[in-house]
Structure formats: structure tokens, C-alpha cells
């Protein structure tokens, strides 16, 4: 997963798949608690982007700080994960 952040609006998470998969993107806080889950079922092989607007699952903006992005891809052949750091707001 590749992360590009725009402090004023959203973060783009780029995911590259070697084969078609169901994809789940988890945003975790520093304690490892999931603050947002973004599901992208039945994605084809290749690269696609997921936009994260900086809100938790209840629709509240998350505080500025360090987060972790965990991407989980799964299909009939198994599953795989990728992690990347994410900075929201001023460092």
C-alpha cells in the first residue's frame, strides 16, 4: 500500500493486487484500535486508490496524529496484508 496525504482534505491509499481480491482497509490508532474500516469487495487485479477523509466509523474527525493503515486482501487462494504509517494533521 502506498500513502499520499493532503492535509486539507483526504489521504489517498493506493493498493496493488496481483490477483482479484476482496480488500479491507483498516485505519488504526497508536493503541492498535480500529478507528475506521473501508471495505472494497471484488476488486480486480491491478492498482486502485482508496480515499480516506479522516473520519472514524461514527462520522467524527479523528484527532491529528500518527495512525497505521492495514490493508487486507483475500480471495479463494488465501489472504495477504500490507501496513503503512499514516500522519493526519500537523506532525
Rosetta silent file (secondary structure, phi, psi, omega in degrees, C-alpha in Angstrom):
SEQUENCE: XXXXXXXXXXXXXXXXXXXXXXXXXXXXXXXXXXXXXXXXXXXXXXXXXXXXXXXXXXXXXXXXXXXXXXXXXXXXXXXXXXXXXXXXXXX
SCORE:     score description
SCORE:     0.000 S_00000001
   1 L     0.000  140.432  177.345    0.000    0.000    0.000 S_00000001
   2 E  -116.558  138.786 -177.155    1.195    3.493   -0.804 S_00000001
   3 E  -114.052  131.457  169.577    0.018    6.540    1.167 S_00000001
   4 E  -127.930  127.605 -175.359   -0.327   10.103   -0.128 S_00000001
   5 E  -115.006  138.745  172.395   -1.736   12.655    2.275 S_00000001
   6 L  -120.947  107.809 -172.170   -3.376   16.007    1.635 S_00000001
   7 L   -58.093  -27.686 -175.507   -3.744   17.731    4.991 S_00000001
   8 L   -84.743  -11.321 -174.030   -6.656   19.871    3.807 S_00000001
   9 L  -147.398  -70.850 -172.921   -8.934   17.108    2.568 S_00000001
  10 L  -147.330  167.939  175.046   -8.164   13.407    2.219 S_00000001
  11 E  -113.329  134.296  176.286   -5.495   10.739    2.124 S_00000001
  12 E   -99.845  123.721  177.162   -5.126    8.501   -0.919 S_00000001
  13 E  -107.757  116.037 -178.508   -4.208    4.901   -0.188 S_00000001
  14 E   -97.884  127.464 -177.357   -3.004    3.111   -3.328 S_00000001
  15 E  -118.982  132.502  176.157   -3.387   -0.668   -3.364 S_00000001
  16 E  -114.824  125.860 -178.959   -1.818   -3.012   -5.930 S_00000001
  17 E  -112.271  134.441  175.575   -3.266   -6.508   -6.293 S_00000001
  18 L   -79.683  -18.614  176.611   -1.577   -9.440   -8.016 S_00000001
  19 L  -155.422  160.224 -178.407   -4.970  -11.103   -8.424 S_00000001
  20 L   -55.568  136.918 -175.634   -8.637  -10.235   -7.934 S_00000001
  21 E  -155.391  159.447  165.433   -9.452   -9.972   -4.213 S_00000001
  22 E   -85.172  134.495 -175.867  -11.782   -8.598   -1.594 S_00000001
  23 E  -121.915  135.613  173.469   -9.951   -5.718    0.097 S_00000001
  24 E  -124.748  128.102  177.910  -10.419   -4.244    3.555 S_00000001
  25 E  -108.803  121.885 -179.884   -8.535   -1.107    4.603 S_00000001
  26 E  -110.909  131.651  173.457   -8.269   -0.585    8.371 S_00000001
  27 E  -103.013  121.176 -176.666   -7.175    2.702    9.958 S_00000001
  28 E  -115.814  143.010  175.260   -5.709    2.045   13.415 S_00000001
  29 L   -81.012 -176.245 -176.162   -4.762    4.488   16.171 S_00000001
  30 L   -65.468  -21.055  178.289   -1.488    4.267   18.145 S_00000001
  31 L   -85.881   -5.711 -178.123   -3.033    1.717   20.526 S_00000001
  32 L    88.978    8.664  178.895   -3.930   -0.557   17.592 S_00000001
  33 L   -81.590  133.546  178.704   -7.651    0.151   17.878 S_00000001
  34 E   -71.473  121.997  177.267   -9.518    0.230   14.569 S_00000001
  35 E  -100.657  -20.737  179.021  -10.966    3.731   14.056 S_00000001
  36 E  -157.278  139.192  175.969  -12.284    3.165   10.524 S_00000001
  37 E  -120.166  126.725  178.251  -12.896    0.216    8.204 S_00000001
  38 E  -117.668  113.113 -178.009  -13.159    0.745    4.447 S_00000001
  39 E   -97.858  133.589  177.977  -14.386   -2.318    2.521 S_00000001
  40 E  -131.577   81.802 -176.592  -13.712   -2.731   -1.190 S_00000001
  41 E   -72.991  153.756  171.593  -15.149   -6.109   -2.239 S_00000001
  42 E    51.466   51.239  176.880  -14.416   -7.890   -5.520 S_00000001
  43 E   -84.330  137.978  178.925  -11.567   -5.660   -6.747 S_00000001
  44 L   -75.517  166.010  174.538   -9.914   -6.809   -9.999 S_00000001
  45 L   -57.353  143.290  178.642   -6.188   -7.445  -10.379 S_00000001
  46 E   124.577 -163.051 -175.147   -4.207   -4.224  -10.691 S_00000001
  47 E  -109.854  138.449  174.721   -3.882   -0.906   -8.878 S_00000001
  48 E  -146.673  162.976 -177.230   -6.666    1.194   -7.408 S_00000001
  49 E  -112.975  143.545  174.496   -6.987    4.098   -4.964 S_00000001
  50 E  -119.918  128.649  176.772   -8.993    4.385   -1.756 S_00000001
  51 E   -95.762  130.904  175.048   -9.674    7.843   -0.321 S_00000001
  52 E  -114.514  119.937 -172.780   -9.725    8.248    3.449 S_00000001
  53 L   -90.212    1.655  174.915  -11.326   11.518    4.535 S_00000001
  54 L    88.415   23.644  179.253  -10.110   11.436    8.162 S_00000001
  55 E  -114.372  150.313  175.351  -13.312   10.363    9.923 S_00000001
  56 L   -83.492 -176.902 -177.072  -13.916    7.495   12.326 S_00000001
  57 L   -65.662  -19.814  179.262  -16.731    4.965   11.964 S_00000001
  58 L   -92.860    0.955  177.938  -19.149    7.260   13.828 S_00000001
  59 L    89.817   11.139  177.993  -18.528   10.164   11.433 S_00000001
  60 L   -97.226  142.375  178.043  -16.287   12.220   13.732 S_00000001
  61 E   -66.869  134.842  179.015  -12.990   13.643   12.503 S_00000001
  62 L   -77.059  150.433  178.779  -10.070   11.783   14.063 S_00000001
  63 L   -65.010  153.728  174.402   -7.526   13.827   16.050 S_00000001
  64 L   -59.948  145.800  178.091   -4.268   14.849   14.399 S_00000001
  65 E   152.691 -168.001 -177.943   -1.515   12.317   14.993 S_00000001
  66 E   -94.759  134.260  178.937    0.088    9.078   13.896 S_00000001
  67 E  -132.832  172.798  177.022   -2.023    6.203   12.630 S_00000001
  68 E  -125.549  139.638  174.348   -1.402    2.907   10.861 S_00000001
  69 E  -106.518  126.243  176.443   -3.046    1.688    7.662 S_00000001
  70 E  -117.939  119.784  178.884   -3.534   -2.073    7.405 S_00000001
  71 E  -105.854  126.157  178.675   -4.652   -3.414    4.028 S_00000001
  72 E  -118.344  122.610  177.064   -6.033   -6.970    3.959 S_00000001
  73 E  -116.108  132.116  179.620   -6.651   -8.674    0.606 S_00000001
  74 E  -140.000  147.295  176.579   -8.313  -12.085    0.454 S_00000001
  75 E  -152.710 -171.369 -176.843   -9.543  -14.446   -2.244 S_00000001
  76 L   -62.126  -20.829 -178.412  -10.035  -18.189   -2.798 S_00000001
  77 L   -90.283   -4.938 -178.941   -6.230  -18.684   -2.800 S_00000001
  78 E   133.837 -158.493 -179.358   -5.661  -17.112    0.642 S_00000001
  79 E  -142.909  163.032  177.445   -5.011  -13.665    2.044 S_00000001
  80 E  -147.792  159.906 -179.542   -2.242  -11.113    2.408 S_00000001
  81 E  -132.730  159.459  172.470   -1.637   -7.896    4.312 S_00000001
  82 E  -145.450  143.412  179.108    0.348   -4.678    3.949 S_00000001
  83 E  -125.287  147.965  175.082    0.945   -1.925    6.500 S_00000001
  84 E  -147.810  145.430  174.164    1.947    1.726    6.160 S_00000001
  85 E   -73.122  155.217  179.197    2.198    4.627    8.622 S_00000001
  86 E  -140.452  126.386  176.707   -0.248    7.498    8.226 S_00000001
  87 E  -106.973  125.554  178.163    0.129   11.018    9.626 S_00000001
  88 E  -112.974  128.350 -179.461   -3.055   13.057    9.967 S_00000001
  89 L    77.526 -164.516 -178.587   -2.792   16.780   10.528 S_00000001
  90 L   -68.846  138.173  179.566    0.345   18.564   11.690 S_00000001
  91 L   -67.447    0.000    0.000    3.157   16.244   12.819 S_00000001
